[in-house]
Amino acid sequence: METLKVGTKSNPNSVAGALANVIRQSGSVEIQAIGAGALNQAIKAVAIARGRVTPQTQY
């Protein structure tokens, strides 16, 4: 399992792209964040990545 380290100054969109790519390749990923600011960025990235990984439904 790959571990992505997220910091306070990490760009959530970049982290989301990395998350989506790793999930597509291996099916799981571990995120490491130390501190409140890093955790905030990691949570934002997970929220963004959810939209990139889930299949889009056409109406």
Buried (B, 14 or more C-beta within 10 A) or exposed (E): EBEBEBBEEBEBEEBBBBBBBBBEEEEEBEBEBEEEBBBBBBBBBBEBBEEBEEEEEEE
